Amino acid sequence: MKIYKSPDKVVIQGKAWQVLHLLKEYRKHFENVRDWTNAGKRK
């Protein structure tokens, strides 16, 4: 799984369960989880 960070978005490349697990683990540390989810779906 790869994570690309840029000023306006975070792009996650990986399998769906990996992305969801990552979101679950780091939910407390990121205010806008929806952006993470959208970035993962956009690929």
HTML snippet that shows the backbone in 3Dmol.js (N, CA, C, O; Angstrom):
<script src="https://3Dmol.org/build/3Dmol-min.js"></script>
<div id="view" style="width:600px;height:400px;position:relative"></div>
<script>
const pdb = `
ATOM      1  N   MET A   1       0.841  -1.190   0.000  1.00  0.00           N
ATOM      2  CA  MET A   1       0.000   0.000   0.000  1.00  0.00           C
ATOM      3  C   MET A   1       0.875   1.239   0.000  1.00  0.00           C
ATOM      4  O   MET A   1       1.869   1.312   0.722  1.00  0.00           O
ATOM      5  N   LYS A   2       0.496   2.216  -0.819  1.00  0.00           N
ATOM      6  CA  LYS A   2       1.270   3.448  -0.920  1.00  0.00           C
ATOM      7  C   LYS A   2       0.388   4.639  -0.592  1.00  0.00           C
ATOM      8  O   LYS A   2      -0.797   4.666  -0.922  1.00  0.00           O
ATOM      9  N   ILE A   3       0.991   5.629   0.069  1.00  0.00           N
ATOM     10  CA  ILE A   3       0.270   6.855   0.383  1.00  0.00           C
ATOM     11  C   ILE A   3       1.034   8.031  -0.201  1.00  0.00           C
ATOM     12  O   ILE A   3       2.215   8.225   0.086  1.00  0.00           O
ATOM     13  N   TYR A   4       0.351   8.807  -1.018  1.00  0.00           N
ATOM     14  CA  TYR A   4       0.955   9.995  -1.611  1.00  0.00           C
ATOM     15  C   TYR A   4       0.339  11.228  -0.968  1.00  0.00           C
ATOM     16  O   TYR A   4      -0.878  11.410  -0.996  1.00  0.00           O
ATOM     17  N   LYS A   5       1.187  12.073  -0.389  1.00  0.00           N
ATOM     18  CA  LYS A   5       0.680  13.284   0.251  1.00  0.00           C
ATOM     19  C   LYS A   5       1.038  14.494  -0.592  1.00  0.00           C
ATOM     20  O   LYS A   5       2.191  14.683  -0.980  1.00  0.00           O
ATOM     21  N   SER A   6       0.037  15.304  -0.866  1.00  0.00           N
ATOM     22  CA  SER A   6       0.241  16.565  -1.568  1.00  0.00           C
ATOM     23  C   SER A   6      -0.510  17.645  -0.798  1.00  0.00           C
ATOM     24  O   SER A   6      -1.329  17.325   0.064  1.00  0.00           O
ATOM     25  N   PRO A   7      -0.249  18.910  -1.091  1.00  0.00           N
ATOM     26  CA  PRO A   7      -0.843  19.991  -0.288  1.00  0.00           C
ATOM     27  C   PRO A   7      -2.365  19.947  -0.208  1.00  0.00           C
ATOM     28  O   PRO A   7      -2.941  20.327   0.812  1.00  0.00           O
ATOM     29  N   ASP A   8      -3.022  19.486  -1.274  1.00  0.00           N
ATOM     30  CA  ASP A   8      -4.483  19.579  -1.301  1.00  0.00           C
ATOM     31  C   ASP A   8      -5.194  18.253  -1.082  1.00  0.00           C
ATOM     32  O   ASP A   8      -6.413  18.228  -0.910  1.00  0.00           O
ATOM     33  N   LYS A   9      -4.441  17.134  -1.085  1.00  0.00           N
ATOM     34  CA  LYS A   9      -5.123  15.853  -0.896  1.00  0.00           C
ATOM     35  C   LYS A   9      -4.138  14.767  -0.485  1.00  0.00           C
ATOM     36  O   LYS A   9      -2.921  14.925  -0.581  1.00  0.00           O
ATOM     37  N   VAL A  10      -4.704  13.672  -0.030  1.00  0.00           N
ATOM     38  CA  VAL A  10      -3.918  12.489   0.288  1.00  0.00           C
ATOM     39  C   VAL A  10      -4.452  11.351  -0.565  1.00  0.00           C
ATOM     40  O   VAL A  10      -5.647  11.056  -0.539  1.00  0.00           O
ATOM     41  N   VAL A  11      -3.571  10.713  -1.316  1.00  0.00           N
ATOM     42  CA  VAL A  11      -3.993   9.624  -2.194  1.00  0.00           C
ATOM     43  C   VAL A  11      -3.478   8.305  -1.626  1.00  0.00           C
ATOM     44  O   VAL A  11      -2.287   8.148  -1.358  1.00  0.00           O
ATOM     45  N   ILE A  12      -4.389   7.376  -1.452  1.00  0.00           N
ATOM     46  CA  ILE A  12      -4.025   6.060  -0.928  1.00  0.00           C
ATOM     47  C   ILE A  12      -4.217   5.028  -2.026  1.00  0.00           C
ATOM     48  O   ILE A  12      -5.300   4.911  -2.600  1.00  0.00           O
ATOM     49  N   GLN A  13      -3.163   4.285  -2.313  1.00  0.00           N
ATOM     50  CA  GLN A  13      -3.274   3.193  -3.283  1.00  0.00           C
ATOM     51  C   GLN A  13      -3.090   1.874  -2.542  1.00  0.00           C
ATOM     52  O   GLN A  13      -2.077   1.657  -1.876  1.00  0.00           O
ATOM     53  N   GLY A  14      -4.077   1.004  -2.666  1.00  0.00           N
ATOM     54  CA  GLY A  14      -4.000  -0.277  -1.990  1.00  0.00           C
ATOM     55  C   GLY A  14      -5.346  -0.971  -2.071  1.00  0.00           C
ATOM     56  O   GLY A  14      -6.291  -0.454  -2.666  1.00  0.00           O
ATOM     57  N   LYS A  15      -5.423  -2.154  -1.462  1.00  0.00           N
ATOM     58  CA  LYS A  15      -6.678  -2.893  -1.459  1.00  0.00           C
ATOM     59  C   LYS A  15      -7.655  -2.234  -0.494  1.00  0.00           C
ATOM     60  O   LYS A  15      -7.260  -1.582   0.474  1.00  0.00           O
ATOM     61  N   ALA A  16      -8.927  -2.418  -0.780  1.00  0.00           N
ATOM     62  CA  ALA A  16      -9.972  -1.725  -0.015  1.00  0.00           C
ATOM     63  C   ALA A  16      -9.852  -1.986   1.487  1.00  0.00           C
ATOM     64  O   ALA A  16      -9.968  -1.059   2.288  1.00  0.00           O
ATOM     65  N   TRP A  17      -9.621  -3.244   1.871  1.00  0.00           N
ATOM     66  CA  TRP A  17      -9.569  -3.553   3.304  1.00  0.00           C
ATOM     67  C   TRP A  17      -8.360  -2.897   3.958  1.00  0.00           C
ATOM     68  O   TRP A  17      -8.422  -2.519   5.128  1.00  0.00           O
ATOM     69  N   GLN A  18      -7.249  -2.756   3.212  1.00  0.00           N
ATOM     70  CA  GLN A  18      -6.070  -2.087   3.755  1.00  0.00           C
ATOM     71  C   GLN A  18      -6.363  -0.615   4.006  1.00  0.00           C
ATOM     72  O   GLN A  18      -6.004  -0.064   5.047  1.00  0.00           O
ATOM     73  N   VAL A  19      -7.024   0.016   3.031  1.00  0.00           N
ATOM     74  CA  VAL A  19      -7.356   1.435   3.151  1.00  0.00           C
ATOM     75  C   VAL A  19      -8.307   1.652   4.319  1.00  0.00           C
ATOM     76  O   VAL A  19      -8.115   2.564   5.123  1.00  0.00           O
ATOM     77  N   LEU A  20      -9.338   0.806   4.411  1.00  0.00           N
ATOM     78  CA  LEU A  20     -10.310   0.947   5.488  1.00  0.00           C
ATOM     79  C   LEU A  20      -9.660   0.728   6.846  1.00  0.00           C
ATOM     80  O   LEU A  20      -9.978   1.428   7.808  1.00  0.00           O
ATOM     81  N   HIS A  21      -8.755  -0.235   6.931  1.00  0.00           N
ATOM     82  CA  HIS A  21      -8.051  -0.499   8.183  1.00  0.00           C
ATOM     83  C   HIS A  21      -7.208   0.707   8.576  1.00  0.00           C
ATOM     84  O   HIS A  21      -7.176   1.105   9.741  1.00  0.00           O
ATOM     85  N   LEU A  22      -6.525   1.285   7.587  1.00  0.00           N
ATOM     86  CA  LEU A  22      -5.696   2.462   7.850  1.00  0.00           C
ATOM     87  C   LEU A  22      -6.555   3.620   8.350  1.00  0.00           C
ATOM     88  O   LEU A  22      -6.196   4.307   9.306  1.00  0.00           O
ATOM     89  N   LEU A  23      -7.689   3.826   7.693  1.00  0.00           N
ATOM     90  CA  LEU A  23      -8.594   4.896   8.114  1.00  0.00           C
ATOM     91  C   LEU A  23      -9.065   4.669   9.546  1.00  0.00           C
ATOM     92  O   LEU A  23      -9.146   5.606  10.341  1.00  0.00           O
ATOM     93  N   LYS A  24      -9.373   3.422   9.864  1.00  0.00           N
ATOM     94  CA  LYS A  24      -9.860   3.094  11.203  1.00  0.00           C
ATOM     95  C   LYS A  24      -8.783   3.367  12.252  1.00  0.00           C
ATOM     96  O   LYS A  24      -9.069   3.897  13.326  1.00  0.00           O
ATOM     97  N   GLU A  25      -7.546   2.999  11.928  1.00  0.00           N
ATOM     98  CA  GLU A  25      -6.444   3.168  12.872  1.00  0.00           C
ATOM     99  C   GLU A  25      -6.124   4.631  13.118  1.00  0.00           C
ATOM    100  O   GLU A  25      -5.809   5.025  14.241  1.00  0.00           O
ATOM    101  N   TYR A  26      -6.206   5.434  12.066  1.00  0.00           N
ATOM    102  CA  TYR A  26      -5.736   6.814  12.167  1.00  0.00           C
ATOM    103  C   TYR A  26      -6.866   7.837  12.227  1.00  0.00           C
ATOM    104  O   TYR A  26      -6.636   9.040  12.111  1.00  0.00           O
ATOM    105  N   ARG A  27      -8.084   7.345  12.409  1.00  0.00           N
ATOM    106  CA  ARG A  27      -9.245   8.232  12.442  1.00  0.00           C
ATOM    107  C   ARG A  27      -9.074   9.344  13.475  1.00  0.00           C
ATOM    108  O   ARG A  27      -9.470  10.486  13.241  1.00  0.00           O
ATOM    109  N   LYS A  28      -8.488   9.004  14.604  1.00  0.00           N
ATOM    110  CA  LYS A  28      -8.332   9.981  15.678  1.00  0.00           C
ATOM    111  C   LYS A  28      -7.356  11.086  15.305  1.00  0.00           C
ATOM    112  O   LYS A  28      -7.430  12.193  15.839  1.00  0.00           O
ATOM    113  N   HIS A  29      -6.443  10.788  14.391  1.00  0.00           N
ATOM    114  CA  HIS A  29      -5.368  11.727  14.083  1.00  0.00           C
ATOM    115  C   HIS A  29      -5.700  12.632  12.906  1.00  0.00           C
ATOM    116  O   HIS A  29      -4.995  13.609  12.654  1.00  0.00           O
ATOM    117  N   PHE A  30      -6.759  12.314  12.191  1.00  0.00           N
ATOM    118  CA  PHE A  30      -7.120  13.128  11.035  1.00  0.00           C
ATOM    119  C   PHE A  30      -8.548  13.623  11.188  1.00  0.00           C
ATOM    120  O   PHE A  30      -9.461  12.840  11.450  1.00  0.00           O
ATOM    121  N   GLU A  31      -8.735  14.922  11.025  1.00  0.00           N
ATOM    122  CA  GLU A  31     -10.051  15.507  11.256  1.00  0.00           C
ATOM    123  C   GLU A  31     -11.025  15.155  10.135  1.00  0.00           C
ATOM    124  O   GLU A  31     -12.215  14.956  10.380  1.00  0.00           O
ATOM    125  N   ASN A  32     -10.516  15.077   8.905  1.00  0.00           N
ATOM    126  CA  ASN A  32     -11.420  14.882   7.775  1.00  0.00           C
ATOM    127  C   ASN A  32     -11.205  13.503   7.155  1.00  0.00           C
ATOM    128  O   ASN A  32     -10.461  13.355   6.185  1.00  0.00           O
ATOM    129  N   VAL A  33     -11.854  12.514   7.720  1.00  0.00           N
ATOM    130  CA  VAL A  33     -11.699  11.142   7.236  1.00  0.00           C
ATOM    131  C   VAL A  33     -12.340  10.975   5.865  1.00  0.00           C
ATOM    132  O   VAL A  33     -11.922  10.131   5.072  1.00  0.00           O
ATOM    133  N   ARG A  34     -13.351  11.783   5.597  1.00  0.00           N
ATOM    134  CA  ARG A  34     -14.052  11.681   4.315  1.00  0.00           C
ATOM    135  C   ARG A  34     -13.106  11.957   3.154  1.00  0.00           C
ATOM    136  O   ARG A  34     -13.196  11.308   2.111  1.00  0.00           O
ATOM    137  N   ASP A  35     -12.191  12.924   3.330  1.00  0.00           N
ATOM    138  CA  ASP A  35     -11.220  13.216   2.277  1.00  0.00           C
ATOM    139  C   ASP A  35     -10.325  12.010   2.019  1.00  0.00           C
ATOM    140  O   ASP A  35      -9.996  11.709   0.872  1.00  0.00           O
ATOM    141  N   TRP A  36      -9.934  11.323   3.085  1.00  0.00           N
ATOM    142  CA  TRP A  36      -9.101  10.125   2.927  1.00  0.00           C
ATOM    143  C   TRP A  36      -9.846   9.062   2.135  1.00  0.00           C
ATOM    144  O   TRP A  36      -9.289   8.433   1.236  1.00  0.00           O
ATOM    145  N   THR A  37     -11.115   8.872   2.481  1.00  0.00           N
ATOM    146  CA  THR A  37     -11.912   7.854   1.794  1.00  0.00           C
ATOM    147  C   THR A  37     -12.050   8.187   0.315  1.00  0.00           C
ATOM    148  O   THR A  37     -11.896   7.318  -0.543  1.00  0.00           O
ATOM    149  N   ASN A  38     -12.341   9.447   0.023  1.00  0.00           N
ATOM    150  CA  ASN A  38     -12.498   9.864  -1.365  1.00  0.00           C
ATOM    151  C   ASN A  38     -11.190   9.714  -2.130  1.00  0.00           C
ATOM    152  O   ASN A  38     -11.195   9.298  -3.289  1.00  0.00           O
ATOM    153  N   ALA A  39     -10.087  10.042  -1.503  1.00  0.00           N
ATOM    154  CA  ALA A  39      -8.786   9.917  -2.153  1.00  0.00           C
ATOM    155  C   ALA A  39      -8.506   8.453  -2.485  1.00  0.00           C
ATOM    156  O   ALA A  39      -7.954   8.148  -3.543  1.00  0.00           O
ATOM    157  N   GLY A  40      -8.887   7.549  -1.580  1.00  0.00           N
ATOM    158  CA  GLY A  40      -8.674   6.130  -1.805  1.00  0.00           C
ATOM    159  C   GLY A  40      -9.518   5.605  -2.948  1.00  0.00           C
ATOM    160  O   GLY A  40      -9.066   4.754  -3.713  1.00  0.00           O
ATOM    161  N   LYS A  41     -10.751   6.106  -3.075  1.00  0.00           N
ATOM    162  CA  LYS A  41     -11.644   5.636  -4.135  1.00  0.00           C
ATOM    163  C   LYS A  41     -11.246   6.195  -5.494  1.00  0.00           C
ATOM    164  O   LYS A  41     -11.484   5.566  -6.526  1.00  0.00           O
ATOM    165  N   ARG A  42     -10.637   7.386  -5.492  1.00  0.00           N
ATOM    166  CA  ARG A  42     -10.355   8.062  -6.757  1.00  0.00           C
ATOM    167  C   ARG A  42      -9.226   7.389  -7.524  1.00  0.00           C
ATOM    168  O   ARG A  42      -9.309   7.263  -8.746  1.00  0.00           O
ATOM    169  N   LYS A  43      -8.188   6.959  -6.849  1.00  0.00           N
ATOM    170  CA  LYS A  43      -7.024   6.289  -7.448  1.00  0.00           C
ATOM    171  C   LYS A  43      -6.693   6.859  -8.823  1.00  0.00           C
ATOM    172  O   LYS A  43      -5.743   6.409  -9.465  1.00  0.00           O
TER     173      LYS A  43
END
`;
const viewer = $3Dmol.createViewer("view");
viewer.addModel(pdb, "pdb");
viewer.setStyle({}, {cartoon: {color: "spectrum"}});
viewer.zoomTo();
viewer.render();
</script>
